[in-house]
Amino acid sequence: MASQGNDNILQMNHIDMFFPGVKALKDVKFNLKKGETMSLMGENGAGK
């Protein structure tokens, strides 16, 4: 989560996602700051 001294309300680091036979995500990172909107898009069944 957010640490002191920044305006991040959500911070995610080093995200990996695996499905049988598929490495869907590798070392994904993102920050969400107060007032920002984020959208996650992908194909149906992609594991969003």
N, CA, C and O atoms as a GROMACS GRO file, in nm:
protein
  192
    1MET      N    1   0.084  -0.118   0.000
    1MET     CA    2   0.000   0.000   0.000
    1MET      C    3   0.088   0.124   0.000
    1MET      O    4   0.210   0.116  -0.009
    2ALA      N    5   0.022   0.236   0.010
    2ALA     CA    6   0.094   0.363   0.000
    2ALA      C    7   0.191   0.379   0.116
    2ALA      O    8   0.162   0.339   0.229
    3SER      N    9   0.305   0.437   0.087
    3SER     CA   10   0.402   0.466   0.191
    3SER      C   11   0.400   0.616   0.219
    3SER      O   12   0.350   0.694   0.138
    4GLN      N   13   0.454   0.655   0.332
    4GLN     CA   14   0.456   0.797   0.368
    4GLN      C   15   0.542   0.874   0.269
    4GLN      O   16   0.642   0.823   0.219
    5GLY      N   17   0.499   0.998   0.240
    5GLY     CA   18   0.579   1.084   0.154
    5GLY      C   19   0.541   1.080   0.007
    5GLY      O   20   0.605   1.147  -0.073
    6ASN      N   21   0.439   1.003  -0.032
    6ASN     CA   22   0.391   1.007  -0.169
    6ASN      C   23   0.239   1.006  -0.169
    6ASN      O   24   0.177   0.984  -0.065
    7ASP      N   25   0.179   1.030  -0.285
    7ASP     CA   26   0.034   1.035  -0.292
    7ASP      C   27  -0.027   0.911  -0.356
    7ASP      O   28  -0.140   0.916  -0.406
    8ASN      N   29   0.046   0.800  -0.356
    8ASN     CA   30  -0.009   0.674  -0.406
    8ASN      C   31  -0.117   0.624  -0.311
    8ASN      O   32  -0.099   0.625  -0.189
    9ILE      N   33  -0.230   0.580  -0.368
    9ILE     CA   34  -0.331   0.514  -0.286
    9ILE      C   35  -0.326   0.363  -0.307
    9ILE      O   36  -0.381   0.287  -0.228
   10LEU      N   37  -0.260   0.322  -0.416
   10LEU     CA   38  -0.239   0.179  -0.442
   10LEU      C   39  -0.108   0.163  -0.516
   10LEU      O   40  -0.083   0.232  -0.614
   11GLN      N   41  -0.025   0.073  -0.469
   11GLN     CA   42   0.102   0.045  -0.534
   11GLN      C   43   0.118  -0.106  -0.539
   11GLN      O   44   0.110  -0.173  -0.436
   12MET      N   45   0.140  -0.160  -0.659
   12MET     CA   46   0.159  -0.304  -0.675
   12MET      C   47   0.288  -0.326  -0.751
   12MET      O   48   0.315  -0.258  -0.850
   13ASN      N   49   0.367  -0.422  -0.705
   13ASN     CA   50   0.498  -0.449  -0.764
   13ASN      C   51   0.519  -0.599  -0.780
   13ASN      O   52   0.470  -0.679  -0.700
   14HIS      N   53   0.592  -0.635  -0.884
   14HIS     CA   54   0.638  -0.773  -0.906
   14HIS      C   55   0.521  -0.872  -0.914
   14HIS      O   56   0.523  -0.976  -0.848
   15ILE      N   57   0.420  -0.840  -0.995
   15ILE     CA   58   0.304  -0.927  -1.010
   15ILE      C   59   0.330  -1.026  -1.124
   15ILE      O   60   0.362  -0.987  -1.236
   16ASP      N   61   0.316  -1.154  -1.093
   16ASP     CA   62   0.325  -1.261  -1.191
   16ASP      C   63   0.194  -1.338  -1.189
   16ASP      O   64   0.133  -1.353  -1.083
   17MET      N   65   0.150  -1.386  -1.306
   17MET     CA   66   0.028  -1.467  -1.314
   17MET      C   67   0.055  -1.583  -1.408
   17MET      O   68   0.103  -1.565  -1.520
   18PHE      N   69   0.022  -1.701  -1.362
   18PHE     CA   70   0.043  -1.822  -1.441
   18PHE      C   71  -0.088  -1.897  -1.457
   18PHE      O   72  -0.169  -1.902  -1.365
   19PHE      N   73  -0.107  -1.955  -1.574
   19PHE     CA   74  -0.214  -2.049  -1.601
   19PHE      C   75  -0.147  -2.174  -1.657
   19PHE      O   76  -0.033  -2.166  -1.702
   20PRO      N   77  -0.213  -2.287  -1.656
   20PRO     CA   78  -0.149  -2.408  -1.709
   20PRO      C   79  -0.094  -2.386  -1.850
   20PRO      O   80  -0.169  -2.363  -1.945
   21GLY      N   81   0.038  -2.392  -1.862
   21GLY     CA   82   0.105  -2.376  -1.991
   21GLY      C   83   0.122  -2.232  -2.038
   21GLY      O   84   0.172  -2.209  -2.147
   22VAL      N   85   0.080  -2.133  -1.956
   22VAL     CA   86   0.087  -1.992  -2.000
   22VAL      C   87   0.139  -1.905  -1.886
   22VAL      O   88   0.091  -1.913  -1.773
   23LYS      N   89   0.239  -1.822  -1.917
   23LYS     CA   90   0.282  -1.718  -1.823
   23LYS      C   91   0.216  -1.589  -1.870
   23LYS      O   92   0.263  -1.525  -1.964
   24ALA      N   93   0.106  -1.550  -1.804
   24ALA     CA   94   0.023  -1.438  -1.849
   24ALA      C   95   0.084  -1.303  -1.815
   24ALA      O   96   0.075  -1.210  -1.895
   25LEU      N   97   0.145  -1.289  -1.698
   25LEU     CA   98   0.207  -1.164  -1.654
   25LEU      C   99   0.344  -1.194  -1.598
   25LEU      O  100   0.366  -1.297  -1.534
   26LYS      N  101   0.439  -1.102  -1.622
   26LYS     CA  102   0.573  -1.117  -1.566
   26LYS      C  103   0.619  -0.982  -1.512
   26LYS      O  104   0.637  -0.887  -1.588
   27ASP      N  105   0.637  -0.975  -1.381
   27ASP     CA  106   0.694  -0.858  -1.313
   27ASP      C  107   0.620  -0.728  -1.346
   27ASP      O  108   0.683  -0.626  -1.376
   28VAL      N  109   0.488  -0.731  -1.340
   28VAL     CA  110   0.406  -0.612  -1.366
   28VAL      C  111   0.408  -0.521  -1.244
   28VAL      O  112   0.404  -0.567  -1.130
   29LYS      N  113   0.415  -0.391  -1.269
   29LYS     CA  114   0.415  -0.290  -1.162
   29LYS      C  115   0.320  -0.178  -1.201
   29LYS      O  116   0.312  -0.142  -1.319
   30PHE      N  117   0.249  -0.123  -1.105
   30PHE     CA  118   0.173  -0.001  -1.129
   30PHE      C  119   0.144   0.071  -1.000
   30PHE      O  120   0.141   0.011  -0.892
   31ASN      N  121   0.121   0.202  -1.012
   31ASN     CA  122   0.084   0.289  -0.901
   31ASN      C  123  -0.044   0.361  -0.939
   31ASN      O  124  -0.062   0.399  -1.054
   32LEU      N  125  -0.131   0.380  -0.843
   32LEU     CA  126  -0.253   0.458  -0.862
   32LEU      C  127  -0.249   0.572  -0.762
   32LEU      O  128  -0.241   0.550  -0.642
   33LYS      N  129  -0.254   0.694  -0.814
   33LYS     CA  130  -0.248   0.812  -0.728
   33LYS      C  131  -0.389   0.864  -0.703
   33LYS      O  132  -0.481   0.839  -0.781
   34LYS      N  133  -0.406   0.936  -0.594
   34LYS     CA  134  -0.536   0.994  -0.560
   34LYS      C  135  -0.588   1.076  -0.677
   34LYS      O  136  -0.518   1.161  -0.731
   35GLY      N  137  -0.713   1.051  -0.715
   35GLY     CA  138  -0.776   1.124  -0.824
   35GLY      C  139  -0.760   1.061  -0.961
   35GLY      O  140  -0.827   1.102  -1.055
   36GLU      N  141  -0.672   0.961  -0.976
   36GLU     CA  142  -0.652   0.893  -1.104
   36GLU      C  143  -0.755   0.782  -1.121
   36GLU      O  144  -0.809   0.728  -1.024
   37THR      N  145  -0.781   0.749  -1.246
   37THR     CA  146  -0.866   0.636  -1.281
   37THR      C  147  -0.783   0.542  -1.367
   37THR      O  148  -0.712   0.586  -1.457
   38MET      N  149  -0.792   0.413  -1.340
   38MET     CA  150  -0.718   0.314  -1.417
   38MET      C  151  -0.815   0.213  -1.474
   38MET      O  152  -0.914   0.176  -1.409
   39SER      N  153  -0.788   0.169  -1.594
   39SER     CA  154  -0.869   0.066  -1.658
   39SER      C  155  -0.778  -0.049  -1.698
   39SER      O  156  -0.666  -0.027  -1.745
   40LEU      N  157  -0.825  -0.170  -1.679
   40LEU     CA  158  -0.750  -0.289  -1.716
   40LEU      C  159  -0.828  -0.357  -1.828
   40LEU      O  160  -0.943  -0.396  -1.809
   41MET      N  161  -0.764  -0.371  -1.944
   41MET     CA  162  -0.833  -0.425  -2.062
   41MET      C  163  -0.762  -0.550  -2.112
   41MET      O  164  -0.641  -0.566  -2.097
   42GLY      N  165  -0.840  -0.638  -2.170
   42GLY     CA  166  -0.785  -0.759  -2.230
   42GLY      C  167  -0.896  -0.846  -2.285
   42GLY      O  168  -1.014  -0.819  -2.263
   43GLU      N  169  -0.858  -0.949  -2.356
   43GLU     CA  170  -0.956  -1.039  -2.416
   43GLU      C  171  -1.036  -1.112  -2.309
   43GLU      O  172  -0.990  -1.129  -2.196
   44ASN      N  173  -1.155  -1.154  -2.346
   44ASN     CA  174  -1.238  -1.235  -2.258
   44ASN      C  175  -1.162  -1.362  -2.221
   44ASN      O  176  -1.108  -1.431  -2.308
   45GLY      N  177  -1.159  -1.394  -2.093
   45GLY     CA  178  -1.088  -1.512  -2.047
   45GLY      C  179  -0.940  -1.491  -2.026
   45GLY      O  180  -0.867  -1.588  -2.003
   46ALA      N  181  -0.894  -1.366  -2.033
   46ALA     CA  182  -0.751  -1.337  -2.022
   46ALA      C  183  -0.702  -1.329  -1.877
   46ALA      O  184  -0.582  -1.313  -1.855
   47GLY      N  185  -0.792  -1.340  -1.779
   47GLY     CA  186  -0.749  -1.340  -1.640
   47GLY      C  187  -0.743  -1.204  -1.574
   47GLY      O  188  -0.670  -1.185  -1.477
   48LYS      N  189  -0.817  -1.110  -1.625
   48LYS     CA  190  -0.819  -0.976  -1.566
   48LYS      C  191  -0.873  -0.982  -1.426
   48LYS      O  192  -0.882  -0.879  -1.359
   0.00000   0.00000   0.00000
